[in-house]
Amino acid sequence: MKLAKNIKLSAIKVLKTEAEAIQNLVNFIDDDFAACVEAILNSKGRVVITGVGKSAIIANKIVSTMNSTGTPALFMHAADAIHGDLGMIQQEDMVICISKSGNTPEVKVLVPLLKRLGSRLIAMVSNTDSYLAKHADFVLNCTIKEEACPNNLAPTTSTTAHMAMGDALAVCLLESRGFTSDDFAKYHPGGALGKQLYLRVVDVVSDMVPIVKFDAKLSEVIMEISGKRLGATMVLDQSDELIGIITDGDLRRMLQKEPDLSKIRAAEIMTANPKTIDQSEYAIRALNIMKEYNITQLVAMDGKETKGLIHIHDLMKEGIV
C-alpha cells in the first residue's frame, strides 16, 4: 500500500510540474512569437525543424502537426545536417531549431552554416542567453523552472513545453491561413477521422428504399419493413411527398393497443414529420442528429424528394460511430 501511494504521489507531482510549465508559457507569447508566425506565413519556402536527442523527437511531432494543418514542413536531424543533410534546405526555407540549452556542439556547428545559406532561424529554446538564442532571428521562449525528473536531468518538462509551444505555433498558422475542416479532410482521408470529414449521407444511405403510401394496409407495412430490413419505412401522401415514418417500434406498440388490425392504415400509426437530413450533408451530422433525438434512422432527402433511409448501422459499418 505504501509503494502504491508513493507511486501515485510521484505521478501527480510530474503532471503538476509539467502543467505549471505549460501554463507559464503564456507569459512568453510576445511580439517575437507573433512576428515569427507572420514570417512563416509570408515565407515562400518550407519550415525545416531540427534538433538532437529528445528535441529531435519533438521536432518530428511538430513537423507532422504542421503538415497536417496546411504548413509544409520537414524534419532534419541536427547531427545529420552537418554530414550532408544540409542540402535539403533551400534559401527560402525557415528553420526552427529546438534545444533546451541552446549550447550543444551540434547547434554551434549548425547555426553558422544556416546563416551562410541565408535561412532565417527560429530558436525554440529554454535558455534565452544561449548561443542559439543570440544568433536566431526569432526566439520562442520555452524556459522552465525544473525538469519533472527528481534529479532535474531527464528531459521531461522541457520536452513537454517545446511540444506545447509547437502546437501553439501550428494552430496560429492554421487559423491565420483560414484552414477549414474541408482542408483538414484532404490531408486525413484515411480512418474514422477522415470519414467524419468527407463522407456524406449520399455515400452511405442504403440502396434499399422502404416506402408505403399513407393508405397502405398493415400487412403491406409489415412486408415493406421486413423486406427492406432497415427497421422502418417512410410514408408518402398521394403526391409522393414525405408525411411520416413507421418503425418496427411503432408496430409493436400498435399491436399491444389495437385488437382489430384489419382496418389499420399506415397514416394511423406513423410518426408525422419525421427527422430528415439532406443527402449532401456530412454523415457525421446524421449521427449527431440521431444522438440528439435518440433515434436510429433518418430520412435522406434531396430537396423535397425522398431518397432513402440512413440507419445508424450504416454509420457503424463505416466506423464513424
C-alpha positions as protocol buffer text, in pm:
chain_id: "A"
residue {
  index: 1
  type: MET
  ca { x: 0 y: 0 z: 0 }
}
residue {
  index: 2
  type: LYS
  ca { x: 284 y: 238 z: 84 }
}
residue {
  index: 3
  type: LEU
  ca { x: 452 y: 171 z: -251 }
}
residue {
  index: 4
  type: ALA
  ca { x: 128 y: 237 z: -439 }
}
residue {
  index: 5
  type: LYS
  ca { x: 78 y: 563 z: -251 }
}
residue {
  index: 6
  type: ASN
  ca { x: 429 y: 681 z: -334 }
}
residue {
  index: 7
  type: ILE
  ca { x: 379 y: 590 z: -699 }
}
residue {
  index: 8
  type: LYS
  ca { x: 62 y: 795 z: -719 }
}
residue {
  index: 9
  type: LEU
  ca { x: 220 y: 1091 z: -543 }
}
residue {
  index: 10
  type: SER
  ca { x: 516 y: 1080 z: -781 }
}
residue {
  index: 11
  type: ALA
  ca { x: 291 y: 1070 z: -1087 }
}
residue {
  index: 12
  type: ILE
  ca { x: 83 y: 1362 z: -957 }
}
residue {
  index: 13
  type: LYS
  ca { x: 397 y: 1566 z: -895 }
}
residue {
  index: 14
  type: VAL
  ca { x: 519 y: 1506 z: -1252 }
}
residue {
  index: 15
  type: LEU
  ca { x: 186 y: 1613 z: -1402 }
}
residue {
  index: 16
  type: LYS
  ca { x: 163 y: 1923 z: -1183 }
}
residue {
  index: 17
  type: THR
  ca { x: 520 y: 2024 z: -1268 }
}
residue {
  index: 18
  type: GLU
  ca { x: 461 y: 1988 z: -1640 }
}
residue {
  index: 19
  type: ALA
  ca { x: 120 y: 2155 z: -1624 }
}
residue {
  index: 20
  type: GLU
  ca { x: 274 y: 2452 z: -1444 }
}
residue {
  index: 21
  type: ALA
  ca { x: 545 y: 2477 z: -1711 }
}
residue {
  index: 22
  type: ILE
  ca { x: 288 y: 2485 z: -1990 }
}
residue {
  index: 23
  type: GLN
  ca { x: 81 y: 2744 z: -1804 }
}
residue {
  index: 24
  type: ASN
  ca { x: 394 y: 2956 z: -1765 }
}
residue {
  index: 25
  type: LEU
  ca { x: 444 y: 2960 z: -2144 }
}
residue {
  index: 26
  type: VAL
  ca { x: 153 y: 3203 z: -2162 }
}
residue {
  index: 27
  type: ASN
  ca { x: 391 y: 3470 z: -2032 }
}
residue {
  index: 28
  type: PHE
  ca { x: 626 y: 3409 z: -2326 }
}
residue {
  index: 29
  type: ILE
  ca { x: 374 y: 3463 z: -2605 }
}
residue {
  index: 30
  type: ASP
  ca { x: 512 y: 3801 z: -2707 }
}
residue {
  index: 31
  type: ASP
  ca { x: 569 y: 4017 z: -3013 }
}
residue {
  index: 32
  type: ASP
  ca { x: 853 y: 3788 z: -3122 }
}
residue {
  index: 33
  type: PHE
  ca { x: 609 y: 3496 z: -3132 }
}
residue {
  index: 34
  type: ALA
  ca { x: 361 y: 3695 z: -3343 }
}
residue {
  index: 35
  type: ALA
  ca { x: 640 y: 3813 z: -3576 }
}
residue {
  index: 36
  type: CYS
  ca { x: 757 y: 3453 z: -3612 }
}
residue {
  index: 37
  type: VAL
  ca { x: 409 y: 3341 z: -3721 }
}
residue {
  index: 38
  type: GLU
  ca { x: 385 y: 3626 z: -3972 }
}
residue {
  index: 39
  type: ALA
  ca { x: 731 y: 3545 z: -4112 }
}
residue {
  index: 40
  type: ILE
  ca { x: 633 y: 3182 z: -4172 }
}
residue {
  index: 41
  type: LEU
  ca { x: 306 y: 3290 z: -4334 }
}
residue {
  index: 42
  type: ASN
  ca { x: 492 y: 3525 z: -4568 }
}
residue {
  index: 43
  type: SER
  ca { x: 768 y: 3276 z: -4645 }
}
residue {
  index: 44
  type: LYS
  ca { x: 775 y: 3117 z: -4989 }
}
residue {
  index: 45
  type: GLY
  ca { x: 966 y: 2818 z: -4855 }
}
residue {
  index: 46
  type: ARG
  ca { x: 900 y: 2538 z: -4610 }
}
residue {
  index: 47
  type: VAL
  ca { x: 953 y: 2509 z: -4238 }
}
residue {
  index: 48
  type: VAL
  ca { x: 1251 y: 2288 z: -4157 }
}
residue {
  index: 49
  type: ILE
  ca { x: 1259 y: 2171 z: -3794 }
}
residue {
  index: 50
  type: THR
  ca { x: 1575 y: 2032 z: -3640 }
}
residue {
  index: 51
  type: GLY
  ca { x: 1713 y: 1912 z: -3308 }
}
residue {
  index: 52
  type: VAL
  ca { x: 1909 y: 1634 z: -3141 }
}
residue {
  index: 53
  type: GLY
  ca { x: 1810 y: 1368 z: -2889 }
}
residue {
  index: 54
  type: LYS
  ca { x: 1466 y: 1418 z: -2735 }
}
residue {
  index: 55
  type: SER
  ca { x: 1440 y: 1752 z: -2915 }
}
residue {
  index: 56
  type: ALA
  ca { x: 1459 y: 1565 z: -3245 }
}
residue {
  index: 57
  type: ILE
  ca { x: 1161 y: 1353 z: -3142 }
}
residue {
  index: 58
  type: ILE
  ca { x: 960 y: 1665 z: -3056 }
}
residue {
  index: 59
  type: ALA
  ca { x: 1068 y: 1819 z: -3387 }
}
residue {
  index: 60
  type: ASN
  ca { x: 924 y: 1521 z: -3574 }
}
residue {
  index: 61
  type: LYS
  ca { x: 593 y: 1561 z: -3394 }
}
residue {
  index: 62
  type: ILE
  ca { x: 569 y: 1932 z: -3476 }
}
residue {
  index: 63
  type: VAL
  ca { x: 655 y: 1860 z: -3840 }
}
residue {
  index: 64
  type: SER
  ca { x: 370 y: 1609 z: -3853 }
}
residue {
  index: 65
  type: THR
  ca { x: 125 y: 1857 z: -3699 }
}
residue {
  index: 66
  type: MET
  ca { x: 223 y: 2134 z: -3939 }
}
residue {
  index: 67
  type: ASN
  ca { x: 200 y: 1915 z: -4247 }
}
residue {
  index: 68
  type: SER
  ca { x: -148 y: 1801 z: -4149 }
}
residue {
  index: 69
  type: THR
  ca { x: -270 y: 2156 z: -4092 }
}
residue {
  index: 70
  type: GLY
  ca { x: -152 y: 2330 z: -4406 }
}
residue {
  index: 71
  type: THR
  ca { x: 206 y: 2436 z: -4329 }
}
residue {
  index: 72
  type: PRO
  ca { x: 462 y: 2243 z: -4540 }
}
residue {
  index: 73
  type: ALA
  ca { x: 734 y: 2119 z: -4306 }
}
residue {
  index: 74
  type: LEU
  ca { x: 1014 y: 1866 z: -4293 }
}
residue {
  index: 75
  type: PHE
  ca { x: 1248 y: 1724 z: -4030 }
}
residue {
  index: 76
  type: MET
  ca { x: 1626 y: 1745 z: -4040 }
}
residue {
  index: 77
  type: HIS
  ca { x: 1837 y: 1587 z: -3766 }
}
residue {
  index: 78
  type: ALA
  ca { x: 2091 y: 1840 z: -3646 }
}
residue {
  index: 79
  type: ALA
  ca { x: 2373 y: 1584 z: -3638 }
}
residue {
  index: 80
  type: ASP
  ca { x: 2294 y: 1456 z: -3988 }
}
residue {
  index: 81
  type: ALA
  ca { x: 2272 y: 1813 z: -4118 }
}
residue {
  index: 82
  type: ILE
  ca { x: 2646 y: 1866 z: -4076 }
}
residue {
  index: 83
  type: HIS
  ca { x: 2714 y: 1538 z: -4255 }
}
residue {
  index: 84
  type: GLY
  ca { x: 2526 y: 1604 z: -4579 }
}
residue {
  index: 85
  type: ASP
  ca { x: 2157 y: 1658 z: -4497 }
}
residue {
  index: 86
  type: LEU
  ca { x: 2204 y: 2034 z: -4501 }
}
residue {
  index: 87
  type: GLY
  ca { x: 2148 y: 2001 z: -4874 }
}
residue {
  index: 88
  type: MET
  ca { x: 1774 y: 1958 z: -4817 }
}
residue {
  index: 89
  type: ILE
  ca { x: 1743 y: 2321 z: -4705 }
}
residue {
  index: 90
  type: GLN
  ca { x: 1653 y: 2582 z: -4964 }
}
residue {
  index: 91
  type: GLN
  ca { x: 1730 y: 2950 z: -4923 }
}
residue {
  index: 92
  type: GLU
  ca { x: 1366 y: 3050 z: -4875 }
}
residue {
  index: 93
  type: ASP
  ca { x: 1307 y: 2789 z: -4604 }
}
residue {
  index: 94
  type: MET
  ca { x: 1273 y: 2889 z: -4241 }
}
residue {
  index: 95
  type: VAL
  ca { x: 1450 y: 2672 z: -3985 }
}
residue {
  index: 96
  type: ILE
  ca { x: 1325 y: 2603 z: -3633 }
}
residue {
  index: 97
  type: CYS
  ca { x: 1598 y: 2469 z: -3408 }
}
residue {
  index: 98
  type: ILE
  ca { x: 1475 y: 2304 z: -3088 }
}
residue {
  index: 99
  type: SER
  ca { x: 1716 y: 2285 z: -2796 }
}
residue {
  index: 100
  type: LYS
  ca { x: 1681 y: 2310 z: -2420 }
}
residue {
  index: 101
  type: SER
  ca { x: 2028 y: 2453 z: -2355 }
}
residue {
  index: 102
  type: GLY
  ca { x: 2086 y: 2614 z: -2693 }
}
residue {
  index: 103
  type: ASN
  ca { x: 2455 y: 2541 z: -2649 }
}
residue {
  index: 104
  type: THR
  ca { x: 2503 y: 2184 z: -2774 }
}
residue {
  index: 105
  type: PRO
  ca { x: 2800 y: 2116 z: -3005 }
}
residue {
  index: 106
  type: GLU
  ca { x: 2572 y: 2027 z: -3297 }
}
residue {
  index: 107
  type: VAL
  ca { x: 2385 y: 2355 z: -3262 }
}
residue {
  index: 108
  type: LYS
  ca { x: 2706 y: 2560 z: -3251 }
}
residue {
  index: 109
  type: VAL
  ca { x: 2822 y: 2397 z: -3573 }
}
residue {
  index: 110
  type: LEU
  ca { x: 2483 y: 2414 z: -3746 }
}
residue {
  index: 111
  type: VAL
  ca { x: 2389 y: 2778 z: -3679 }
}
residue {
  index: 112
  type: PRO
  ca { x: 2675 y: 2941 z: -3880 }
}
residue {
  index: 113
  type: LEU
  ca { x: 2603 y: 2706 z: -4169 }
}
residue {
  index: 114
  type: LEU
  ca { x: 2238 y: 2807 z: -4173 }
}
residue {
  index: 115
  type: LYS
  ca { x: 2334 y: 3173 z: -4166 }
}
residue {
  index: 116
  type: ARG
  ca { x: 2565 y: 3116 z: -4459 }
}
residue {
  index: 117
  type: LEU
  ca { x: 2275 y: 2963 z: -4655 }
}
residue {
  index: 118
  type: GLY
  ca { x: 2064 y: 3270 z: -4587 }
}
residue {
  index: 119
  type: SER
  ca { x: 1792 y: 3082 z: -4399 }
}
residue {
  index: 120
  type: ARG
  ca { x: 1601 y: 3263 z: -4128 }
}
residue {
  index: 121
  type: LEU
  ca { x: 1641 y: 3091 z: -3793 }
}
residue {
  index: 122
  type: ILE
  ca { x: 1382 y: 3039 z: -3519 }
}
residue {
  index: 123
  type: ALA
  ca { x: 1513 y: 2926 z: -3181 }
}
residue {
  index: 124
  type: MET
  ca { x: 1275 y: 2720 z: -2969 }
}
residue {
  index: 125
  type: VAL
  ca { x: 1487 y: 2721 z: -2659 }
}
residue {
  index: 126
  type: SER
  ca { x: 1471 y: 2704 z: -2278 }
}
residue {
  index: 127
  type: ASN
  ca { x: 1778 y: 2925 z: -2234 }
}
residue {
  index: 128
  type: THR
  ca { x: 1738 y: 3270 z: -2384 }
}
residue {
  index: 129
  type: ASP
  ca { x: 2101 y: 3358 z: -2305 }
}
residue {
  index: 130
  type: SER
  ca { x: 2230 y: 3070 z: -2513 }
}
residue {
  index: 131
  type: TYR
  ca { x: 2434 y: 3070 z: -2834 }
}
residue {
  index: 132
  type: LEU
  ca { x: 2128 y: 2959 z: -3031 }
}
residue {
  index: 133
  type: ALA
  ca { x: 1901 y: 3231 z: -2894 }
}
residue {
  index: 134
  type: LYS
  ca { x: 2155 y: 3507 z: -2953 }
}
residue {
  index: 135
  type: HIS
  ca { x: 2203 y: 3412 z: -3319 }
}
residue {
  index: 136
  type: ALA
  ca { x: 1837 y: 3346 z: -3404 }
}
residue {
  index: 137
  type: ASP
  ca { x: 1607 y: 3580 z: -3595 }
}
residue {
  index: 138
  type: PHE
  ca { x: 1317 y: 3485 z: -3368 }
}
residue {
  index: 139
  type: VAL
  ca { x: 1312 y: 3330 z: -3022 }
}
residue {
  index: 140
  type: LEU
  ca { x: 1027 y: 3112 z: -2895 }
}
residue {
  index: 141
  type: ASN
  ca { x: 1091 y: 3118 z: -2522 }
}
residue {
  index: 142
  type: CYS
  ca { x: 1030 y: 2781 z: -2355 }
}
residue {
  index: 143
  type: THR
  ca { x: 1203 y: 2850 z: -2024 }
}
residue {
  index: 144
  type: ILE
  ca { x: 1113 y: 2608 z: -1743 }
}
residue {
  index: 145
  type: LYS
  ca { x: 1183 y: 2608 z: -1370 }
}
residue {
  index: 146
  type: GLU
  ca { x: 1283 y: 2243 z: -1349 }
}
residue {
  index: 147
  type: GLU
  ca { x: 1253 y: 1904 z: -1512 }
}
residue {
  index: 148
  type: ALA
  ca { x: 997 y: 1665 z: -1366 }
}
residue {
  index: 149
  type: CYS
  ca { x: 1281 y: 1418 z: -1319 }
}
residue {
  index: 150
  type: PRO
  ca { x: 1381 y: 1411 z: -946 }
}
residue {
  index: 151
  type: ASN
  ca { x: 1743 y: 1467 z: -1048 }
}
residue {
  index: 152
  type: ASN
  ca { x: 1644 y: 1759 z: -1273 }
}
residue {
  index: 153
  type: LEU
  ca { x: 1825 y: 1587 z: -1559 }
}
residue {
  index: 154
  type: ALA
  ca { x: 1599 y: 1377 z: -1785 }
}
residue {
  index: 155
  type: PRO
  ca { x: 1420 y: 1590 z: -2048 }
}
residue {
  index: 156
  type: THR
  ca { x: 1060 y: 1581 z: -1929 }
}
residue {
  index: 157
  type: THR
  ca { x: 917 y: 1924 z: -1854 }
}
residue {
  index: 158
  type: SER
  ca { x: 1135 y: 2083 z: -2121 }
}
residue {
  index: 159
  type: THR
  ca { x: 1018 y: 1850 z: -2399 }
}
residue {
  index: 160
  type: THR
  ca { x: 656 y: 1896 z: -2289 }
}
residue {
  index: 161
  type: ALA
  ca { x: 699 y: 2274 z: -2306 }
}
residue {
  index: 162
  type: HIS
  ca { x: 858 y: 2254 z: -2650 }
}
residue {
  index: 163
  type: MET
  ca { x: 578 y: 2035 z: -2783 }
}
residue {
  index: 164
  type: ALA
  ca { x: 311 y: 2267 z: -2643 }
}
residue {
  index: 165
  type: MET
  ca { x: 482 y: 2569 z: -2796 }
}
residue {
  index: 166
  type: GLY
  ca { x: 495 y: 2384 z: -3127 }
}
residue {
  index: 167
  type: ASP
  ca { x: 122 y: 2317 z: -3106 }
}
residue {
  index: 168
  type: ALA
  ca { x: 57 y: 2687 z: -3035 }
}
residue {
  index: 169
  type: LEU
  ca { x: 265 y: 2781 z: -3338 }
}
residue {
  index: 170
  type: ALA
  ca { x: 91 y: 2528 z: -3566 }
}
residue {
  index: 171
  type: VAL
  ca { x: -259 y: 2633 z: -3458 }
}
residue {
  index: 172
  type: CYS
  ca { x: -181 y: 3003 z: -3505 }
}
residue {
  index: 173
  type: LEU
  ca { x: -61 y: 2924 z: -3856 }
}
residue {
  index: 174
  type: LEU
  ca { x: -371 y: 2712 z: -3919 }
}
residue {
  index: 175
  type: GLU
  ca { x: -607 y: 2990 z: -3811 }
}
residue {
  index: 176
  type: SER
  ca { x: -414 y: 3259 z: -3997 }
}
residue {
  index: 177
  type: ARG
  ca { x: -437 y: 3057 z: -4319 }
}
residue {
  index: 178
  type: GLY
  ca { x: -813 y: 3010 z: -4274 }
}
residue {
  index: 179
  type: PHE
  ca { x: -761 y: 2634 z: -4273 }
}
residue {
  index: 180
  type: THR
  ca { x: -1104 y: 2465 z: -4261 }
}
residue {
  index: 181
  type: SER
  ca { x: -1238 y: 2119 z: -4181 }
}
residue {
  index: 182
  type: ASP
  ca { x: -1266 y: 2060 z: -4556 }
}
residue {
  index: 183
  type: ASP
  ca { x: -895 y: 2136 z: -4592 }
}
residue {
  index: 184
  type: PHE
  ca { x: -824 y: 1904 z: -4299 }
}
residue {
  index: 185
  type: ALA
  ca { x: -1014 y: 1624 z: -4472 }
}
residue {
  index: 186
  type: LYS
  ca { x: -783 y: 1649 z: -4775 }
}
residue {
  index: 187
  type: TYR
  ca { x: -486 y: 1561 z: -4557 }
}
residue {
  index: 188
  type: HIS
  ca { x: -666 y: 1297 z: -4347 }
}
residue {
  index: 189
  type: PRO
  ca { x: -859 y: 1076 z: -4592 }
}
residue {
  index: 190
  type: GLY
  ca { x: -797 y: 754 z: -4401 }
}
residue {
  index: 191
  type: GLY
  ca { x: -955 y: 611 z: -4089 }
}
residue {
  index: 192
  type: ALA
  ca { x: -1259 y: 718 z: -3890 }
}
residue {
  index: 193
  type: LEU
  ca { x: -1136 y: 1076 z: -3855 }
}
residue {
  index: 194
  type: GLY
  ca { x: -1111 y: 1120 z: -4229 }
}
residue {
  index: 195
  type: LYS
  ca { x: -1451 y: 969 z: -4289 }
}
residue {
  index: 196
  type: GLN
  ca { x: -1608 y: 1213 z: -4044 }
}
residue {
  index: 197
  type: LEU
  ca { x: -1470 y: 1495 z: -4252 }
}
residue {
  index: 198
  type: TYR
  ca { x: -1550 y: 1382 z: -4606 }
}
residue {
  index: 199
  type: LEU
  ca { x: -1815 y: 1107 z: -4601 }
}
residue {
  index: 200
  type: ARG
  ca { x: -2162 y: 1237 z: -4686 }
}
residue {
  index: 201
  type: VAL
  ca { x: -2509 y: 1095 z: -4633 }
}
residue {
  index: 202
  type: VAL
  ca { x: -2544 y: 1011 z: -5003 }
}
residue {
  index: 203
  type: ASP
  ca { x: -2234 y: 791 z: -4972 }
}
residue {
  index: 204
  type: VAL
  ca { x: -2382 y: 570 z: -4700 }
}
residue {
  index: 205
  type: VAL
  ca { x: -2759 y: 581 z: -4747 }
}
residue {
  index: 206
  type: SER
  ca { x: -2898 y: 233 z: -4806 }
}
residue {
  index: 207
  type: ASP
  ca { x: -2983 y: 120 z: -5157 }
}
residue {
  index: 208
  type: MET
  ca { x: -3298 y: -30 z: -5009 }
}
residue {
  index: 209
  type: VAL
  ca { x: -3572 y: 236 z: -5004 }
}
residue {
  index: 210
  type: PRO
  ca { x: -3868 y: 127 z: -4788 }
}
residue {
  index: 211
  type: ILE
  ca { x: -4177 y: 323 z: -4888 }
}
residue {
  index: 212
  type: VAL
  ca { x: -4551 y: 280 z: -4837 }
}
residue {
  index: 213
  type: LYS
  ca { x: -4841 y: 505 z: -4923 }
}
residue {
  index: 214
  type: PHE
  ca { x: -5046 y: 670 z: -4649 }
}
residue {
  index: 215
  type: ASP
  ca { x: -5339 y: 432 z: -4711 }
}
residue {
  index: 216
  type: ALA
  ca { x: -5133 y: 110 z: -4715 }
}
residue {
  index: 217
  type: LYS
  ca { x: -5269 y: -181 z: -4515 }
}
residue {
  index: 218
  type: LEU
  ca { x: -5089 y: -306 z: -4206 }
}
residue {
  index: 219
  type: SER
  ca { x: -4981 y: -621 z: -4389 }
}
residue {
  index: 220
  type: GLU
  ca { x: -4814 y: -407 z: -4657 }
}
residue {
  index: 221
  type: VAL
  ca { x: -4633 y: -202 z: -4394 }
}
residue {
  index: 222
  type: ILE
  ca { x: -4503 y: -513 z: -4222 }
}
residue {
  index: 223
  type: MET
  ca { x: -4390 y: -666 z: -4551 }
}
residue {
  index: 224
  type: GLU
  ca { x: -4207 y: -346 z: -4651 }
}
residue {
  index: 225
  type: ILE
  ca { x: -4025 y: -312 z: -4318 }
}
residue {
  index: 226
  type: SER
  ca { x: -3934 y: -682 z: -4312 }
}
residue {
  index: 227
  type: GLY
  ca { x: -3830 y: -694 z: -4676 }
}
residue {
  index: 228
  type: LYS
  ca { x: -3604 y: -387 z: -4672 }
}
residue {
  index: 229
  type: ARG
  ca { x: -3453 y: -477 z: -4330 }
}
residue {
  index: 230
  type: LEU
  ca { x: -3398 y: -123 z: -4212 }
}
residue {
  index: 231
  type: GLY
  ca { x: -3638 y: -137 z: -3920 }
}
residue {
  index: 232
  type: ALA
  ca { x: -3863 y: 131 z: -4065 }
}
residue {
  index: 233
  type: THR
  ca { x: -4049 y: 254 z: -4370 }
}
residue {
  index: 234
  type: MET
  ca { x: -4126 y: 601 z: -4497 }
}
residue {
  index: 235
  type: VAL
  ca { x: -4486 y: 705 z: -4558 }
}
residue {
  index: 236
  type: LEU
  ca { x: -4579 y: 917 z: -4861 }
}
residue {
  index: 237
  type: ASP
  ca { x: -4901 y: 1101 z: -4940 }
}
residue {
  index: 238
  type: GLN
  ca { x: -5092 y: 1090 z: -5268 }
}
residue {
  index: 239
  type: SER
  ca { x: -4842 y: 1338 z: -5418 }
}
residue {
  index: 240
  type: ASP
  ca { x: -4547 y: 1119 z: -5317 }
}
residue {
  index: 241
  type: GLU
  ca { x: -4432 y: 1370 z: -5056 }
}
residue {
  index: 242
  type: LEU
  ca { x: -4297 y: 1251 z: -4723 }
}
residue {
  index: 243
  type: ILE
  ca { x: -4550 y: 1277 z: -4442 }
}
residue {
  index: 244
  type: GLY
  ca { x: -4428 y: 1023 z: -4187 }
}
residue {
  index: 245
  type: ILE
  ca { x: -4226 y: 723 z: -4082 }
}
residue {
  index: 246
  type: ILE
  ca { x: -4322 y: 389 z: -3927 }
}
residue {
  index: 247
  type: THR
  ca { x: -4062 y: 199 z: -3727 }
}
residue {
  index: 248
  type: ASP
  ca { x: -4076 y: -156 z: -3601 }
}
residue {
  index: 249
  type: GLY
  ca { x: -4119 y: 0 z: -3256 }
}
residue {
  index: 250
  type: ASP
  ca { x: -4434 y: 176 z: -3377 }
}
residue {
  index: 251
  type: LEU
  ca { x: -4566 y: -163 z: -3495 }
}
residue {
  index: 252
  type: ARG
  ca { x: -4503 y: -329 z: -3160 }
}
residue {
  index: 253
  type: ARG
  ca { x: -4673 y: -50 z: -2969 }
}
residue {
  index: 254
  type: MET
  ca { x: -4973 y: -58 z: -3205 }
}
residue {
  index: 255
  type: LEU
  ca { x: -5010 y: -437 z: -3175 }
}
residue {
  index: 256
  type: GLN
  ca { x: -5024 y: -404 z: -2797 }
}
residue {
  index: 257
  type: LYS
  ca { x: -5307 y: -148 z: -2809 }
}
residue {
  index: 258
  type: GLU
  ca { x: -5518 y: -234 z: -3114 }
}
residue {
  index: 259
  type: PRO
  ca { x: -5712 y: -562 z: -3116 }
}
residue {
  index: 260
  type: ASP
  ca { x: -5865 y: -519 z: -3464 }
}
residue {
  index: 261
  type: LEU
  ca { x: -5585 y: -499 z: -3721 }
}
residue {
  index: 262
  type: SER
  ca { x: -5786 y: -541 z: -4038 }
}
residue {
  index: 263
  type: LYS
  ca { x: -5872 y: -174 z: -4080 }
}
residue {
  index: 264
  type: ILE
  ca { x: -5540 y: -23 z: -3974 }
}
residue {
  index: 265
  type: ARG
  ca { x: -5376 y: 203 z: -4233 }
}
residue {
  index: 266
  type: ALA
  ca { x: -5024 y: 345 z: -4247 }
}
residue {
  index: 267
  type: ALA
  ca { x: -5130 y: 703 z: -4175 }
}
residue {
  index: 268
  type: GLU
  ca { x: -5287 y: 594 z: -3845 }
}
residue {
  index: 269
  type: ILE
  ca { x: -4972 y: 453 z: -3692 }
}
residue {
  index: 270
  type: MET
  ca { x: -4699 y: 664 z: -3849 }
}
residue {
  index: 271
  type: THR
  ca { x: -4495 y: 931 z: -3674 }
}
residue {
  index: 272
  type: ALA
  ca { x: -4565 y: 1253 z: -3861 }
}
residue {
  index: 273
  type: ASN
  ca { x: -4293 y: 1500 z: -3960 }
}
residue {
  index: 274
  type: PRO
  ca { x: -4001 y: 1258 z: -3926 }
}
residue {
  index: 275
  type: LYS
  ca { x: -3645 y: 1382 z: -3880 }
}
residue {
  index: 276
  type: THR
  ca { x: -3475 y: 1432 z: -4214 }
}
residue {
  index: 277
  type: ILE
  ca { x: -3133 y: 1524 z: -4346 }
}
residue {
  index: 278
  type: ASP
  ca { x: -3021 y: 1646 z: -4685 }
}
residue {
  index: 279
  type: GLN
  ca { x: -2820 y: 1380 z: -4866 }
}
residue {
  index: 280
  type: SER
  ca { x: -2538 y: 1631 z: -4927 }
}
residue {
  index: 281
  type: GLU
  ca { x: -2476 y: 1673 z: -4552 }
}
residue {
  index: 282
  type: TYR
  ca { x: -2180 y: 1506 z: -4385 }
}
residue {
  index: 283
  type: ALA
  ca { x: -2257 y: 1162 z: -4241 }
}
residue {
  index: 284
  type: ILE
  ca { x: -2126 y: 1272 z: -3900 }
}
residue {
  index: 285
  type: ARG
  ca { x: -2409 y: 1528 z: -3895 }
}
residue {
  index: 286
  type: ALA
  ca { x: -2658 y: 1244 z: -3936 }
}
residue {
  index: 287
  type: LEU
  ca { x: -2504 y: 1066 z: -3638 }
}
residue {
  index: 288
  type: ASN
  ca { x: -2527 y: 1379 z: -3424 }
}
residue {
  index: 289
  type: ILE
  ca { x: -2897 y: 1420 z: -3507 }
}
residue {
  index: 290
  type: MET
  ca { x: -2964 y: 1055 z: -3420 }
}
residue {
  index: 291
  type: LYS
  ca { x: -2790 y: 1101 z: -3085 }
}
residue {
  index: 292
  type: GLU
  ca { x: -2972 y: 1426 z: -3014 }
}
residue {
  index: 293
  type: TYR
  ca { x: -3317 y: 1276 z: -3071 }
}
residue {
  index: 294
  type: ASN
  ca { x: -3235 y: 921 z: -2957 }
}
residue {
  index: 295
  type: ILE
  ca { x: -3337 y: 765 z: -3289 }
}
residue {
  index: 296
  type: THR
  ca { x: -3173 y: 511 z: -3516 }
}
residue {
  index: 297
  type: GLN
  ca { x: -3294 y: 623 z: -3861 }
}
residue {
  index: 298
  type: LEU
  ca { x: -3308 y: 944 z: -4060 }
}
residue {
  index: 299
  type: VAL
  ca { x: -3482 y: 1011 z: -4390 }
}
residue {
  index: 300
  type: ALA
  ca { x: -3237 y: 1124 z: -4657 }
}
residue {
  index: 301
  type: MET
  ca { x: -3375 y: 1399 z: -4878 }
}
residue {
  index: 302
  type: ASP
  ca { x: -3280 y: 1578 z: -5199 }
}
residue {
  index: 303
  type: GLY
  ca { x: -3481 y: 1894 z: -5167 }
}
residue {
  index: 304
  type: LYS
  ca { x: -3838 y: 1766 z: -5132 }
}
residue {
  index: 305
  type: GLU
  ca { x: -3760 y: 1430 z: -5291 }
}
residue {
  index: 306
  type: THR
  ca { x: -3728 y: 1130 z: -5059 }
}
residue {
  index: 307
  type: LYS
  ca { x: -3407 y: 941 z: -5138 }
}
residue {
  index: 308
  type: GLY
  ca { x: -3399 y: 672 z: -4867 }
}
residue {
  index: 309
  type: LEU
  ca { x: -3321 y: 589 z: -4507 }
}
residue {
  index: 310
  type: ILE
  ca { x: -2987 y: 620 z: -4336 }
}
residue {
  index: 311
  type: HIS
  ca { x: -2960 y: 382 z: -4041 }
}
residue {
  index: 312
  type: ILE
  ca { x: -2717 y: 404 z: -3754 }
}
residue {
  index: 313
  type: HIS
  ca { x: -2589 y: 62 z: -3862 }
}
residue {
  index: 314
  type: ASP
  ca { x: -2477 y: 218 z: -4192 }
}
residue {
  index: 315
  type: LEU
  ca { x: -2262 y: 461 z: -3994 }
}
residue {
  index: 316
  type: MET
  ca { x: -2128 y: 182 z: -3774 }
}
residue {
  index: 317
  type: LYS
  ca { x: -2015 y: -11 z: -4080 }
}
residue {
  index: 318
  type: GLU
  ca { x: -1814 y: 291 z: -4190 }
}
residue {
  index: 319
  type: GLY
  ca { x: -1650 y: 319 z: -3849 }
}
residue {
  index: 320
  type: ILE
  ca { x: -1795 y: 663 z: -3778 }
}
residue {
  index: 321
  type: VAL
  ca { x: -1981 y: 568 z: -3460 }
}
